[in-house]
Amino acid sequence: MADIEKHGDATSPIEHAAIGAHAVDLDGADAAELARLEKSVVRKLDWNLVPLVSGLYLLAFLDRSNIGNAKVAGMSKDLDLSSGEYQWLLTIFYISYILFAFLIMFWKIFPPHIWAGFVVLGWGAVSTCQAATTSWSGMMVCRFLLGAFEEGYGPGIPYLLSFFYLRHELGFRTGIFLACAPLATCFAGVLAYGITSGKQEAIAS
């Protein structure tokens, strides 16, 4: 027993070298496996998280920009709007969008999935209420609330994505997210035409 304590580990230098080489192999295998798992996770996020937040942002821009198509479809006549009143409908949205800029801090106060669900549900409900509005004042309230809810969503998404992507991966995903804004305007007119064309044909007949 004393001899064992005196000499310590009785492993030969050759065995030490073999164990060290095996550890290096294990480290290399672990690094390769970690890289493979990381790519798999990033791929799943690219197919699930990015399309979800980008699609919602596209719908948000459809909500805010469709008022022009609504005017062409006869909103001014239905609500008896003057030119000045219509301009106020455009302006009130951006007033609330600026006033409620502090809502971006709520992404850090509340769990992101709860806050995102709240603002998306909010602007969806407000957008639906716009269809039932029968006066200029009611439309003004809807546009004001729409700006507030959309302010709480869009500016916070890059912050949300920073929890899932590394710095060198974040720029491309944020670019995809922001690209949905002009993409929404590309087919908003076509969508509005498809919705209103049946009504026009029915009136003509």
KOLPADO-890276 format. One record per atom (N, C-alpha, C): residue number from 1; atom name; x, y, z; residue in one letter. Coordinates in steps of 0.05 Angstrom, whole numbers. Each point is the difference from the previous one (the first is absolute). Layout:
BEGIN
    nr   atom     east    north       up   rest
   NUM     CA        X        Y        Z      A
...
***
This chain:
BEGIN
    nr   atom     east    north       up   rest
     1      N       17      -24        0      M
     1     CA      -17       24        0      M
     1      C       17       25        0      M
     2      N       22       -2       16      A
     2     CA       19       23        1      A
     2      C       14        4      -26      A
     3      N        6      -23      -13      D
     3     CA       13        2      -27      D
     3      C      -18       13      -20      D
     4      N      -25       -6        1      I
     4     CA      -19       11      -19      I
     4      C       -3       30        5      I
     5      N       -1        9       26      E
     5     CA       -2       28        6      E
     5      C       25       15       -8      E
     6      N       24      -14        3      K
     6     CA       25       12       -6      K
     6      C        3        5      -30      K
     7      N       -6      -20      -15      H
     7     CA        3        2      -29      H
     7      C      -23       13      -14      H
     8      N      -23        2       13      G
     8     CA      -23       13      -12      G
     8      C      -12      -17      -22      G
     9      N       -7       13      -22      D
     9     CA      -12      -14      -23      D
     9      C       21      -17      -13      D
    10      N       -7      -26       -3      A
    10     CA       19      -19      -12      A
    10      C       -3       -2      -30      A
    11      N      -15       18      -12      T
    11     CA       -5       -2      -29      T
    11      C       26        7      -15      T
    12      N        6      -15      -20      S
    12     CA       25        4      -15      S
    12      C       -3       25      -18      S
    13      N       22       11       -9      P
    13     CA       -1       23      -19      P
    13      C      -15       -7      -25      P
    14      N        2      -24      -10      I
    14     CA      -14       -8      -25      I
    14      C      -30        1        5      I
    15      N       -9      -11       24      E
    15     CA      -28        1        6      E
    15      C      -10       28        3      E
    16      N       16       18       12      H
    16     CA       -7       28        3      H
    16      C       -5       12      -28      H
    17      N       18       -5      -18      A
    17     CA       -2       11      -27      A
    17      C      -25      -10      -14      A
    18      N       -7      -26        4      A
    18     CA      -24      -11      -12      A
    18      C      -25       12       11      A
    19      N        0        4       26      I
    19     CA      -24       13       13      I
    19      C       -3       29      -10      I
    20      N       22       14       -2      G
    20     CA       -1       28      -10      G
    20      C      -10        1      -28      G
    21      N        9      -17      -18      A
    21     CA       -9       -1      -27      A
    21      C      -30       -6       -2      A
    22      N       -9      -18       18      H
    22     CA      -29       -7        0      H
    22      C      -16       24        9      H
    23      N       10       15       20      A
    23     CA      -14       24        9      A
    23      C       -2       21      -22      A
    24      N       21        3      -15      V
    24     CA       -1       19      -22      V
    24      C      -21       -8      -21      V
    25      N       -1      -26       -6      D
    25     CA      -20      -10      -18      D
    25      C      -28        6       10      D
    26      N       -4       -5       26      L
    26     CA      -26        6       12      L
    26      C       -7       29       -2      L
    27      N       20       18        5      D
    27     CA       -5       28       -1      D
    27      C       -7        8      -29      D
    28      N       14      -11      -19      G
    28     CA       -6        6      -28      G
    28      C      -28       -9       -8      G
    29      N       -8      -24       10      A
    29     CA      -26      -11       -6      A
    29      C      -22       17       13      A
    30      N        5        9       25      D
    30     CA      -19       17       14      D
    30      C       -3       27      -15      D
    31      N       22       11       -9      A
    31     CA       -2       26      -14      A
    31      C      -15       -3      -26      A
    32      N        4      -22      -15      A
    32     CA      -14       -5      -25      A
    32      C      -30       -4        5      A
    33      N       -6      -16       22      E
    33     CA      -28       -4        6      E
    33      C      -13       25        9      E
    34      N       14       17       15      L
    34     CA      -11       26        9      L
    34      C       -6       18      -23      L
    35      N       18        0      -20      A
    35     CA       -4       17      -24      A
    35      C      -24      -10      -16      A
    36      N       -3      -27       -1      R
    36     CA      -23      -11      -15      R
    36      C      -26        7       14      R
    37      N       -1       -2       26      L
    37     CA      -24        7       16      L
    37      C       -6       29       -3      L
    38      N       20       17        1      E
    38     CA       -4       29       -3      E
    38      C      -12        7      -27      E
    39      N       10      -12      -21      K
    39     CA      -12        4      -27      K
    39      C      -29       -9       -1      K
    40      N       -5      -23       13      S
    40     CA      -27      -10        0      S
    40      C      -19       19       14      S
    41      N        8       10       23      V
    41     CA      -17       19       15      V
    41      C       -5       26      -16      V
    42      N       22       10      -12      V
    42     CA       -3       25      -16      V
    42      C      -19       -5      -23      V
    43      N        2      -23      -12      R
    43     CA      -18       -7      -23      R
    43      C      -29       -1        9      R
    44      N       -5      -12       23      K
    44     CA      -27       -1       10      K
    44      C      -11       28        7      K
    45      N       17       17       11      L
    45     CA       -9       28        5      L
    45      C       -6       14      -26      L
    46      N       17       -5      -20      D
    46     CA       -4       14      -26      D
    46      C      -27       -9      -13      D
    47      N       -8      -24        5      W
    47     CA      -25      -10      -12      W
    47      C      -24        5       17      W
    48      N        3        7       25      N
    48     CA      -23        3       18      N
    48      C       -3       29       11      N
    49      N       21        9       13      L
    49     CA       -2       27       13      L
    49      C        0       23      -20      L
    50      N       20        0      -19      V
    50     CA        2       22      -19      V
    50      C      -25        3      -18      V
    51      N      -10      -22      -12      P
    51     CA      -25        4      -15      P
    51      C      -24        9       16      P
    52      N       -1       -8       25      L
    52     CA      -23        9       17      L
    52      C        1       30        5      L
    53      N       22       10       10      V
    53     CA        1       28        7      V
    53      C        0       17      -26      V
    54      N       11      -10      -22      S
    54     CA        0       15      -25      S
    54      C      -28        1      -12      S
    55      N      -15      -22        2      G
    55     CA      -27       -1      -10      G
    55      C      -18       19       16      G
    56      N        3        1       26      L
    56     CA      -16       18       16      L
    56      C        7       30       -7      L
    57      N       25        5       -5      Y
    57     CA        8       27       -7      Y
    57      C      -12        8      -27      Y
    58      N       -1      -19      -18      L
    58     CA      -13        5      -26      L
    58      C      -29        7        3      L
    59      N      -14      -15       17      L
    59     CA      -28        6        6      L
    59      C       -4       27       13      L
    60      N       20        7       17      A
    60     CA       -2       26       13      A
    60      C        2       23      -20      A
    61      N       17       -3      -20      F
    61     CA        2       21      -21      F
    61      C      -24        0      -18      F
    62      N      -12      -23       -4      L
    62     CA      -25       -1      -15      L
    62      C      -22       16       15      L
    63      N       -1       -3       26      D
    63     CA      -20       14       16      D
    63      C        3       30       -2      D
    64      N       25        9        2      R
    64     CA        5       29        1      R
    64      C       -3       13      -28      R
    65      N        6      -15      -21      S
    65     CA        0       12      -27      S
    65      C      -25       -4      -16      S
    66      N      -18      -17       10      N
    66     CA      -24       -5      -16      N
    66      C      -21       22        1      N
    67      N        5       21       16      I
    67     CA      -19       22        1      I
    67      C       -2       14      -27      I
    68      N       22        1      -15      G
    68     CA       -1       11      -26      G
    68      C      -17      -16      -19      G
    69      N        2      -26        1      N
    69     CA      -18      -17      -16      N
    69      C      -29        2        9      N
    70      N       -4        4       26      A
    70     CA      -27        3       10      A
    70      C      -13       26      -11      A
    71      N       17       21       -2      K
    71     CA      -11       25      -11      K
    71      C       -8       -4      -29      K
    72      N       16      -14      -16      V
    72     CA       -6       -5      -28      V
    72      C      -26      -17       -2      V
    73      N       -3      -18       19      A
    73     CA      -24      -18        0      A
    73      C      -25       14        9      A
    74      N        2       25       10      G
    74     CA      -25       15        7      G
    74      C       -2        7       29      G
    75      N       21       -2       16      M
    75     CA       -2        7       28      M
    75      C       -7       29        5      M
    76      N       12       18      -16      S
    76     CA       -6       29        4      S
    76      C      -30        6       -4      S
    77      N      -12      -14      -19      K
    77     CA      -28        4       -5      K
    77      C      -17      -12       22      K
    78      N        7      -24        9      D
    78     CA      -16      -13       21      D
    78      C        1       15       26      D
    79      N       24       11        7      L
    79     CA        3       14       25      L
    79      C       -4       31       -3      L
    80      N       -5        8      -24      D
    80     CA       -3       29       -6      D
    80      C       24       16       10      D
    81      N       23       -8      -10      L
    81     CA       25       12        8      L
    81      C        8       23      -19      L
    82      N       10       21       12      S
    82     CA       12       22      -16      S
    82      C       29       -7       -4      S
    83      N       14       16      -17      S
    83     CA       28       -5       -5      S
    83      C       16        3       25      S
    84      N       -6       20       16      G
    84     CA       14        5       25      G
    84      C       -3      -23       20      G
    85      N      -25      -10        2      E
    85     CA       -5      -22       18      E
    85      C       15      -25       -8      E
    86      N        2       -5      -26      Y
    86     CA       15      -23       -9      Y
    86      C       30        3        6      Y
    87      N       10       24       -3      Q
    87     CA       28        5        6      Q
    87      C        6       -5       30      Q
    88      N      -20        7       17      W
    88     CA        4       -5       29      W
    88      C        0      -30        6      W
    89      N      -15      -15      -15      L
    89     CA        1      -29        3      L
    89      C       28      -11       -5      L
    90      N       13       11      -20      L
    90     CA       27       -9       -6      L
    90      C       20       10       22      L
    91      N       -4       24       10      T
    91     CA       19       12       19      T
    91      C       -3      -12       28      T
    92      N      -24       -6        9      I
    92     CA       -4       -9       27      I
    92      C       14      -26        6      I
    93      N        3      -16      -20      F
    93     CA       15      -26        3      F
    93      C       28        5        9      F
    94      N       14       18      -13      Y
    94     CA       28        5        6      Y
    94      C        4       17       25      Y
    95      N      -20       15        8      I
    95     CA        1       14       26      I
    95      C        1      -20       22      I
    96      N      -18      -20        0      S
    96     CA        1      -20       21      S
    96      C       24      -18       -2      S
    97      N       10       -5      -25      Y
    97     CA       24      -16       -4      Y
    97      C       24       13       14      Y
    98      N        1       26       -1      I
    98     CA       22       14       13      I
    98      C       -4        2       31      I
    99      N      -25        6        8      L
    99     CA       -6        4       28      L
    99      C        5      -26       16      L
   100      N       -6      -22      -12      F
   100     CA        2      -26       14      F
   100      C       26      -14       -5      F
   101      N       21       14       -8      A
   101     CA       26      -12       -5      A
   101      C       12      -14       24      A
   102      N       -9        9       24      F
   102     CA       11      -12       25      F
   102      C       -9      -30        3      F
   103      N      -20       -8      -16      L
   103     CA      -10      -28        3      L
   103      C       22      -20       -7      L
   104      N       21        8      -14      I
   104     CA       21      -19       -6      I
   104      C       13      -11       25      I
   105      N       -1       15       22      M
   105     CA       12       -9       25      M
   105      C      -16      -23       12      M
   106      N      -25       -3       -8      F
   106     CA      -17      -22       11      F
   106      C       10      -27       -9      F
   107      N       17       -1      -21      W
   107     CA       11      -26       -8      W
   107      C       19      -11       22      W
   108      N       11       18       17      K
   108     CA       17       -8       22      K
   108      C      -15       -4       26      K
   109      N      -23       13        2      I
   109     CA      -16       -2       24      I
   109      C      -17      -25        1      I
   110      N      -12       -7      -23      F
   110     CA      -18      -23       -2      F
   110      C       14      -22      -16      F
   111      N       -8      -25        4      P
   111     CA       11      -22      -17      P
   111      C       -7        6      -30      P
   112      N       19       -3      -18      P
   112     CA       -4        8      -28      P
   112      C      -24      -13      -13      P
   113      N       -5      -26        6      H
   113     CA      -23      -13      -13      H
   113      C      -26       12       10      H
   114      N       -2        9       25      I
   114     CA      -24       12       10      I
   114      C       -4       28      -12      I
   115      N       21       16        0      W
   115     CA       -2       27      -11      W
   115      C       -6        0      -30      W
   116      N       13      -18      -15      A
   116     CA       -5       -1      -29      A
   116      C      -28       -9       -5      A
   117      N      -10      -19       15      G
   117     CA      -27       -9       -4      G
   117      C      -21       22        7      G
   118      N        7       16       20      F
   118     CA      -18       21        8      F
   118      C       -3       22      -22      F
   119      N       23        9      -10      V
   119     CA       -1       21      -20      V
   119      C      -11      -10      -27      V
   120      N        6      -24       -7      V
   120     CA      -11      -11      -25      V
   120      C      -31       -3        2      V
   121      N       -9      -10       23      L
   121     CA      -29       -3        4      L
   121      C      -12       28        1      L
   122      N       14       20       11      G
   122     CA      -11       27        1      G
   122      C       -4       12      -27      G
   123      N       21       -1      -17      W
   123     CA       -4       13      -26      W
   123      C      -19      -16      -18      W
   124      N       -2      -26        4      G
   124     CA      -19      -16      -14      G
   124      C      -29        8        7      G
   125      N       -5        4       26      A
   125     CA      -26        9        9      A
   125      C       -7       28      -11      A
   126      N       20       18        1      V
   126     CA       -5       27       -9      V
   126      C       -5        0      -30      V
   127      N       15      -15      -15      S
   127     CA       -4       -2      -29      S
   127      C      -28      -10       -7      S
   128      N       -9      -19       16      T
   128     CA      -27      -11       -4      T
   128      C      -21       21        6      T
   129      N        5       16       21      C
   129     CA      -20       21        8      C
   129      C       -2       22      -22      C
   130      N       21        4      -15      Q
   130     CA       -1       20      -21      Q
   130      C      -21       -6      -21      Q
   131      N       -5      -26       -4      A
   131     CA      -20       -8      -20      A
   131      C      -28        7       10      A
   132      N       -4        2       27      A
   132     CA      -26        6       11      A
   132      C       -4       30        7      A
   133      N       21       16       -5      T
   133     CA       -2       29        6      T
   133      C      -18       14      -19      T
   134      N      -17       18       10      T
   134     CA      -19       14      -17      T
   134      C        4       31        2      T
   135      N       22        9       12      S
   135     CA        4       29        3      S
   135      C       30        6       -1      S
   136      N        6       25       -5      W
   136     CA       28        9       -1      W
   136      C       13       -2       27      W
   137      N      -15        7       21      S
   137     CA       12       -1       27      S
   137      C        6      -29        8      S
   138      N      -17      -18       -7      G
   138     CA        6      -28        6      G
   138      C       24      -10      -15      G
   139      N        3        8      -25      M
   139     CA       23       -8      -15      M
   139      C       26       13       11      M
   140      N       -2       24       10      M
   140     CA       23       13       12      M
   140      C        9      -16       25      M
   141      N      -18       -9       16      V
   141     CA        7      -15       24      V
   141      C       13      -26       -9      V
   142      N      -10      -14      -20      C
   142     CA       11      -25       -9      C
   142      C       28        4      -11      C
   143      N        4       21      -16      R
   143     CA       27        6      -11      R
   143      C       20        7       22      R
   144      N       -9       14       20      F
   144     CA       18        7       23      F
   144      C        8      -25       15      F
   145      N      -19      -18        6      L
   145     CA        7      -25       14      L
   145      C       17      -18      -18      L
   146      N       -6        0      -26      L
   146     CA       16      -17      -18      L
   146      C       29        8        1      L
   147      N        6       26        0      G
   147     CA       27        9        1      G
   147      C       14       -8       26      G
   148      N      -15        1       22      A
   148     CA       11       -7       26      A
   148      C        7      -30        1      A
   149      N      -18      -17       -9      F
   149     CA        6      -29        1      F
   149      C       22       -8      -19      F
   150      N        1       12      -23      E
   150     CA       21       -7      -19      E
   150      C       27       11        9      E
   151      N        1       22       14      E
   151     CA       25       10       11      E
   151      C       11      -20       21      E
   152      N      -18      -14       14      G
   152     CA        9      -19       20      G
   152      C       10      -25      -11      G
   153      N       -3       -4      -27      Y
   153     CA        9      -26      -12      Y
   153      C       26        4      -16      Y
   154      N       -1       15      -22      G
   154     CA       21        1      -19      G
   154      C       28        7       10      G
   155      N        3       22       15      P
   155     CA       27        8        9      P
   155      C       12      -20       20      P
   156      N      -16      -17       12      G
   156     CA       12      -18       20      G
   156      C        9      -27      -11      G
   157      N       -7       -6      -25      I
   157     CA        7      -26      -12      I
   157      C       31       -3       -3      I
   158      N       15       20       -9      P
   158     CA       29       -5        0      P
   158      C       12       -6       27      P
   159      N      -12       12       21      Y
   159     CA        8       -7       28      Y
   159      C       -7      -29        6      Y
   160      N      -23       -9       -8      L
   160     CA       -8      -27        4      L
   160      C       18      -20      -15      L
   161      N        7        6      -24      L
   161     CA       16      -18      -16      L
   161      C       29       -2       11      L
   162      N        8       21       15      S
   162     CA       27       -1       11      S
   162      C        3      -21       22      S
   163      N      -22      -10       10      F
   163     CA        2      -22       20      F
   163      C        5      -27      -14      F
   164      N       -5       -2      -26      F
   164     CA        2      -26      -13      F
   164      C       23       -2      -20      F
   165      N       11       23       -8      Y
   165     CA       21        0      -21      Y
   165      C       25       14       11      Y
   166      N       23       -9      -11      L
   166     CA       25       14        6      L
   166      C        1       26      -15      L
   167      N       19       17        7      R
   167     CA        2       27      -13      R
   167      C        3       -2      -30      R
   168      N       17      -18      -10      H
   168     CA        4       -2      -28      H
   168      C      -23      -13      -15      H
   169      N      -18      -13       15      E
   169     CA      -24      -12      -13      E
   169      C      -24       18        1      E
   170      N        0       20       17      L
   170     CA      -23       17        5      L
   170      C       -7       18      -23      L
   171      N       20       12      -13      G
   171     CA       -5       20      -20      G
   171      C      -17      -11      -23      G
   172      N        6      -24      -10      F
   172     CA      -14      -11      -23      F
   172      C      -29       -6        8      F
   173      N       -5      -10       24      R
   173     CA      -28       -6        8      R
   173      C      -16       25        5      R
   174      N       13       21       11      T
   174     CA      -14       25        3      T
   174      C       -6       13      -27      T
   175      N       18       -4      -19      G
   175     CA       -6       10      -27      G
   175      C      -24      -13      -13      G
   176      N       -3      -26        4      I
   176     CA      -23      -14      -10      I
   176      C      -26       10       13      I
   177      N        2        5       26      F
   177     CA      -23       11       15      F
   177      C       -8       27      -11      F
   178      N       19       18       -3      L
   178     CA       -6       27       -9      L
   178      C       -9        0      -30      L
   179      N        9      -19      -15      A
   179     CA       -8       -1      -29      A
   179      C      -29       -5       -3      A
   180      N      -14      -10       20      C
   180     CA      -28       -5       -2      C
   180      C      -17       25       -2      C
   181      N       12       23        8      A
   181     CA      -15       25       -1      A
   181      C       -5        9      -29      A
   182      N       21        2      -17      P
   182     CA       -6        6      -28      P
   182      C      -14      -23      -15      P
   183      N        5      -24        9      L
   183     CA      -13      -23      -12      L
   183      C      -31        2        3      L
   184      N       -9       10       23      A
   184     CA      -28        3        5      A
   184      C      -13       19      -20      A
   185      N       14       21       -6      T
   185     CA      -11       20      -19      T
   185      C       -1      -10      -29      T
   186      N       16      -21       -5      C
   186     CA        0      -11      -28      C
   186      C      -26      -13       -8      C
   187      N      -13      -13       19      F
   187     CA      -25      -14       -8      F
   187      C      -24       11       15      F
   188      N        3       22       15      A
   188     CA      -23       11       15      A
   188      C      -21       10      -20      A
   189      N        9       12      -22      G
   189     CA      -20       10      -19      G
   189      C      -14      -23      -14      G
   190      N       14      -21       -7      V
   190     CA      -12      -24      -12      V
   190      C      -20      -12       19      V
   191      N        7       -2       25      L
   191     CA      -18      -12       20      L
   191      C      -25       17        3      L
   192      N        4       27        0      A
   192     CA      -24       18        2      A
   192      C      -18       -3      -24      A
   193      N       12       -2      -24      Y
   193     CA      -16       -4      -24      Y
   193      C      -15      -26        1      Y
   194      N       13      -21        9      G
   194     CA      -14      -26        2      G
   194      C      -24        1       19      G
   195      N        3       16       22      I
   195     CA      -22        2       19      I
   195      C      -23       17      -10      I
   196      N        7       21      -14      T
   196     CA      -21       20       -8      T
   196      C      -11       -6      -28      T
   197      N       13      -16      -16      S
   197     CA      -10       -4      -27      S
   197      C      -27      -14       -1      S
   198      N       -3      -20       18      G
   198     CA      -26      -14        1      G
   198      C      -23       19        8      G
   199      N        6       18       18      K
   199     CA      -20       20        8      K
   199      C       -8       18      -23      K
   200      N       20        9      -15      Q
   200     CA       -5       18      -22      Q
   200      C      -16      -14      -22      Q
   201      N        6      -25       -5      E
   201     CA      -15      -15      -20      E
   201      C      -29       -4        9      E
   202      N       -4       -5       26      A
   202     CA      -27       -3       10      A
   202      C      -16       26       -3      A
   203      N       13       22        6      I
   203     CA      -14       26       -2      I
   203      C       -7        6      -29      I
   204      N       19       -7      -18      A
   204     CA       -4        5      -29      A
   204      C      -23      -17      -11      A
   205      N       -2      -24       10      S
   205     CA      -22      -17       -9      S
   205      C      -27        8       12      S
***
